[in-house]
Amino acid sequence: MSYVSGSAKTNVGFSAVTLVKEDAETSVWRPLEQGRVVVSDAGATDVTISDGAGQVYFRGAVNTASPATFGARGHAGWHRVQILDAQGDVVAQSKFRVQPETHIRCGTESFGDLAQLMQRSMMKFDEHGPWWEINGKMHRMLVCWGRDHVYTLKARKYFLNDVQSGMDYWLDSQEPNGMFWDCIHKNPNYPGHAWFGEALGEGFFRYDDDMKYIVRRIPVEADCEYLYTEGVWHAWKASGDDAWMAKQLPRLELALKYNTSDPTRWSEKRGLVRRSFCMDSWDFANPHFCSGDHRRINPGDAQFLLHSDNAGAYASHWRMAQMYEHLGSEENIQRAKVLREQGEALRKRANDTLFFDTTYGHMIPDELPEDEVYALVGDERKRMSLSLGYTLNRGLPTHEMAVAVIDEYQRRRDEKAHESFAEWWAMDPPYTPEQWPGPEMGGSSPPIGEYMNGGISSIIAGEIARAAFEHGREAYAVDILRRLWELAERDEKHLHEVYTRQPLGATHPEAAFGFVDLRSVVNRGLRHNEVKGVEAWTGEGDNDLRNLPVGKQTFGAITFDVIDPLSNAGEAILRLGAEGGKVPVEVEIPVGNAKAKSLYFLHALAHSAPKCAVVGVYRIDYEDGSSEKFFLKNNREIGSWWGLSEKSHNGQEPVNTETTRMAWQGPNPTWKNVGLYMTGWNNPHPDKAIVRVVAQAIRSSVSGANSGGIMLAGISTSDQPVAFERSIRSYGLPDSWSQGAVYHAIAEGLAGIEDRGRSFSLAKISPRWAAGEDESAEVCLHYPASDGYVAYRYQHDLKKKHICLSMTGSFERLEVHCLLPQGATVKSVQCGGKAHDFAAVKIEGSCYADFELDASFGGDVVVAYTM
């Protein structure tokens, strides 16, 4: 271990004391960081160190010949060092600052890297920017949908100073009947009215801040009330603000009453929360059971029971009970008791009604005959959906039921490997078009295997992993985290929220590519001012395509040869324009008598054009004098180079993904999303030699508008028909939500730190690294909003068969639940070299050593085991 000298602040009249710290890169101290106290006073005999709360956590001997060695522990803030002589008088003193920071690091596995990636990604993908000014107040909203904010907050609370203002907007705007609003958007028609909100009907939209914002509650949604209770719970734990929490409890009571009594939310017959037949908890209903707008509860619409709504209502009971118990007083304790009793009764009703052998059902009819419903939509008792992981983690199932669900995921994973690379389905089985009709019946059903209809979601992966860690399936949880890391690595070091349902290692037909030489026809460069006298790209200065990779490049499964402009007098791109002038309308491109089953064009529009307008044509001329024409329509075979997307937008696909895909996208100094599309054309005459391609820009014959012009960067020939690599990504959810779920699984599942009080006043550490291959780890979870934290260092000695834990934090009491290797049994627990009481606990096939410590415990804890 290496040390560096740290600064020492010495009071006048005292001898000097020098602090030497382990980490040379920082001036502040990390929790558990090792240090030395070096003194120069010959009379020094002892040293005491107290933490940020003034509690002494280290006493030791020190003299000029023998420094004292210690580890920084206890509350964050300024730690005080006092040097004493033999009479107990202070002869020197200093102080240093302990500043916790959330981090998860481990030895050989990728879990620390995955956690760091999730942390960066959550911050990167704050939707619409982190701060919203509404009615003169600033609100830290992670996502403009309140539910998404809550789902993200459970991970972001470890990185945010402000965890309350984002919740404050929703809490302060609660309706008198207890309903909470669920999303806020800038009014696109400001200062006028907007259909965007008003289509939901009276009572489910309003305007705020003098019409600047539209605030909505999607009528079919039944989750805001229990989710905002969860949000208050997270914010209270992170901030430690009891007064703020107490202010919210009457609002949460009103919300709970609304959720469990209003006829639109509550089944009096079943005593359970109900909703319209939605795709899980999403905001669109099945047209079979919806007589109007699929977001509204129309008169006569049948209602159904979803496990996650009832798990959320159950969690509201125990979360509110926990908050009341913390506040104390006889009245609060009595209210907590009633809430727990009511919650357990709800839990029993939900489990009796909604659990079927190995899983919770999806949409279980409230009043309609089950057979009639299942004849239309399939057996809902066997359908697993996105929120199932949340149901497990909100405590609704018994342990045995939770294990059954977790094992059912593994069983279906093996059974369906031929159709799905992972078992983290938003819906399984997906709905067929007959079971969930599309727009022709007023429906809004995603294609099978996309989005909510069977897409593969990292949200579910995170939640299942968290539950598996808790219920004795730790090896499965670790396997999920490993596969998530592999998926992020495969997907350009990004973990997306939903992926398309497809087999693992889906094959793509091998194709041999040839390249048409464009050097003789190109007329534009890529980078502004790169070559004197050569205009770059569209002639808009730094708004260019400078970062396009050149040379032979494979985009997806298609290879092009992109001209390096520096090897061609600065020119790499052919620009065509329908207006003529300096830009040619038409250019002949020699092909050289190539034969091909298909051609691919790397191109984009130079400027905007009407949707679906014909903007250009590629004429393919053959050696026998015949020709074929390939017409280009905007948003189908080509699109603008600025703001590329393959996702649906305003009800239309930006491009026809059967023939056209994004090839390359990246930033320039002006905008973050510029690039090119690639379009494939199947050659109807593959046995004929192609002599030339004539590229032409076309002025719209419908509107008379400019075509926008064509930017052509490459043409490739292929010996196979048009075939793109199937896009791995689906669509529909904010990335930060899924990243929060995965981070939560690592932090509270694998690393195993849980706040059992608030601001970590009572903490639980459940290190589960033995489920993987890591023999060392360093973890700290910190609340910036309150400076509460827990930190530990984990070292597993396989030869000596023991696990060493160095632990500290702001807690008053600590529960430890340490996982041992598979097949091990606890031999002993020692704290500071002394035997400590423990209990050996079995969860399924897993063995844990359980014990408790108070804040004054000293030294490391060693858990020994036998195999």
Buried (B, 14 or more C-beta within 10 A) or exposed (E): EEBBEBEBEBEEEBBEBBBBBBBEEBEBBBBBBBBBBBBEBEBBBBBBBBBBEEEEBBEBEBBEEEBBBBBBBBBBBBBBBBBBBEEEEEBBBBBBEBBBBBBBBBBEBBBBBBBBBBBEBBBEBBBEEBEBEBEEEEBBBBBBBBBBBBBBBBBBBBBBEBBBBBBBBBBEBBBEEBBBBBBBBEBEEBEEEBEBBBEBBEEBBBBBBEBBBBBBBBBBBBBBBBBBBBBBBBBBBBBBBBEBBBEBBEBBBBBBBBBBEBEBBBBEEBBBBBBBBBBBBBBBBBBBBBBBBBBBBBEEBBBBBBBBBBBBBBBBBBBBBBBBBBBEEEEBEEBBEEBBEBBEEBBEBBBEBBBEEBBBBBBBBBEBEEEEBBEBBBBBBBBBBBBBBBBBBBBBBEEEBBBBBBBBBBEBBEEBEEEBBBBBBBBBBBBEEEBBBEEEBBBBBBBBBBBBBBBBBBBBBBBBBBBBBBBBBBBBBBBBBBBBBEBBBEEEEBBBBBBBBBEEEEEEEEBEBBBBBBEEBBBBBBBBEBBEEBBBBBBBEBBBBBBBEBEEBEBBBBBBBBBEBBEBEBBBBBBBBBEEEEBBBBBBBBBEEEBBBBBBBBBBBBBEBBEEBBBBBBBBBBEEEEBBEBEBBBBBBBBBBBBBBBEBEEEEBBBBBEBBBBBBBBEBEEEEBBBBBBBBBBBEBEEBBBBBBBBBBBBBEEEEBBBBBBBBBBBBBBBBEBBBEEBBBBBBBBBBBBBBBBBBBBBBBBBBBBBBBBBBBBBBBBBBBBBBEBBBBBBBBBBBBBBBBBBBBBBBEEEEBBBBBBBBBBBEBBBBBBBBBEEBEBBBBBBEEEEBEBEBEEBEEBBBBBBBBEBEBEEBBBBBBEE
